[in-house]
Amino acid sequence: MASKAKRDFRPNLGPVRAGALVGVVLAGGEGRRMGPGLLKPLRKLGGRPMVAHVVERLRPQVMDLVVVANDPLPGLRALKVSVIPDPPDVQRAARRDGRRLGPLAGILAGMEWAREHHPHAGWILTAPADVPFLPLDLTVRLCGLMHVPEPDVLMVRHGRRLEHTLAVWSVKLAADLRRAVLEEGVRRVEEFARRYVLAELAWPGGATPFLNVNTPAELSVAARRLGPTRSRSRR
């Protein structure tokens, strides 16, 4: 009986909220590999924008959620979620560089938004807008690894791949991150994270929940994974 109960538990597991985490969906990438057409976060997956899948899977697991996007994302209006751009000085620096400053700019925007709107929340959880099958127990597993002394950054690893933008960040790093981006020209997420105490969560069960949709072919794979029935309804 005990073994049967264990087998029955996982398929029925719903979203679980853990700790005072603010979710930050990073939707500012240019998505050039997806080709011409809609912005990558707005590409349809199961009849809805791909970013909507990320928002709906992550939002029940966090105390609040914000999407960072420099381009308009009208497909998110129905989800009633806050959408913010990179900080103004970061946008000015991007214009001077002639290109966007990458995920670190979005992480900084998320940290500063969290500190303003939830000053008692010490952490943000970042996730890219192109990972539509995020686990519904992601925050529980991550927070289970936040032992004392706590790391400054906690990233998800599956197999040999370390997901640099799927991570928990201490908002105490905000001032250092601002300086690194604007004054030191740091652009790589891992380069900044390794300045601090960095831990990893080795995800059990492989890479299936972390399909990263960057190309039309990968979007087709994601659509097949949803299936004809699920693609027309909420997951």
N, C-alpha and C positions, 0 to 999 in steps of 0.2 A: 504493500500500500504506500509506503514512504517513497519508494522509487517512482511509482506512478504519479504521486503528488508533485514530485520534483519535475517530472516531464511535463506536467500540465501547467506549471507555473509560468515558465518563460514565454510561451506564445501569448498569454493573456496579459503580459506586463504592459502597463500604460506608461505615459510620461511621468517621471518622478522629479520633483523639485528638491534641490539640496543646497543649503547654505545661502548666504547673502551674495549671490552672483548676479551680475548684470550681463546679459547677453549682448554681443556686438557682432552683427553680420556684416562682413566686409564685401561690399558690392561695387567697389570702385575700379576694378580691373578693366582694361580696355578690351580684352577678349578677342584679340586679332585672329587667333587660330580658329575661331568659330566662323570667320568669313563675313561677308556683307549681310546686312539685315538688321534685325532687332539687336539691341544690347544683350550681351550674354545672360545677365540675370533675368531678362524678360523673355528669353526663348521659351516657347511653350513645351511643357512636359505634362502629359496627361491633361491637356486643356487648360493648364494654369501656368503662370510664369514660374520658371525654375526656382527663383529666389523664394517664392511663396512656400514651396515644400520645406526649404531650410527654416524659414520663419516659423512655420506651424509645428515643426518637430522640436525646435529649440525653445520657443516661447514658454511652453508649459513647464520647462525645467529650470527657469530662472525667475528672479523676482521682477525684472523688467527687461525690455529688449529694445535695441535701436539698430537701425540699418544705416551704414555709412556709404553714401553714394554721391558722387559729384555730378552725375547725370540724372535727369528726371526719371523716376520710376513710377509711372502712373499705375502700373499693375499692382502696386502695394496699397492703394487707397482702400480697397475692400478689406484688407487685413487690419486697418486702423493701427498701424505701427509707426513710431517716430522715424523719420528719415532725415539725416543730417549730412552735410558735406564735410570735407576736410577743413580744418581751421583756416581762416582767411590768410594768415601769414604763410601757411604751408602752401596754399593755392598760389600765392604770389611767387613763392620760391619755385614752384612747379612751372609757372609761366616763364620765369627767368631761365630755367633749365631746358625748357621746350619739351618737357615730358612730365608725366605724373611721377610722384615720389614713391610709389609702391605701397605695399601693405602696412609698413610702419606708420605711414601718415594716417591710415584708417584706424590703426590701433591707438594712436595718440588721440584722435578724435573721440574714440569710444571711451578712453580713460577720462578725458576732460568732461565729457557729457555725464559719465557716471558720477564723477566727483561733484558736479553741479546739482544733479537731480537726486542722487542717492549718496549723500556725504558719509553715511555710516556703512556703506558697502565697500569693502576693501579690495574687491577683486572683480575683474571682468573675464568673461569667457568669449573668445573670438572664434568665429567660424566663417569660412569663405562661402559666398553665395552660390557656388557651383558644386556643392556636396549635398545632394537632395535626399540622401538616405541616412542621415545622422541617427545614431542609436538613441532610443528613448530613455536609456539609463546612462547617458554620457556624463551628466553632472554628478550623479551618485558615485560612479567609478572614479572620476577625477577627484572629487572631494574626499573620497576614502583614502587618497594618497597624500593629502595635505597634512602630514604629521608635523609635530613640533620637533625641531625648528622647521618652519614652513619654507618651501622654496619660493623664490621670487617669480619664477615662471615654471609652468608645468605643461609639457607638450605631449600629444598623443603619438605613439609609435605603433605601426602595424608592420610586422615583418622587418625589412630593412629600411622602410620609409619612415622618416620623422616628419610629421605634419606641422610645419612651422607656424601656420596661421590657425591651427586648431589647438588652442592653448588657453590656459588660465594665467592671467597676468595680475600682479599686484599693482594697484593704482598709485602706489608710492613711487613707482618708476616714471610717472608722467613728466616731471621736470627734467629728469635725465634723458628721457626719450625725445622731448622737445629740443633739447640742446644737441643731441646726437643727429637728429634729422636736419635741423636748420643751420647749425654751426659747424658740425663735423662732416656732414655729407654722408652719413651712414644710410644705406638703402636696404641692406640684406637683413632680414628678420633674425636669422640665426646669429649673425655677427653681433647684433645688439644683445640678444638674449644671453649669450655666453659670457657677457661681462658680469653676470649675476649668478645666483644660485639657480641652476636649471635642473629640473627633474623630468623624467619621462614616465608615462603610463603605457606599458606594453599591452595593447588591446588584445584580449583573448578572442580567438576565433577567426582571425584573419582580416583581410582588407575589404570584405564585402560591403560594410556600411559606409565606406569612405570612397566610393566611386567618385572620381573627380571629373566633371564634365567640361572639357575644354574644346572639343571638336564636334562637328555634326555627327560623326560616327559614334562618339561616346554618348551623345544625346540620344541616338537611336538605341544604344545599349540600355540606357536608363529607361527609355519608353518601354522596351521589351520587359524589363524587370518589373515595372509597374503592372504590366498586363492589361488586357482589354477592359476588364471590369474595374480594377483599382484606378485605372487612368481616368475614369469618369467620376470618381468619388474621392472623398477625403481619405487619407491613409490614417 
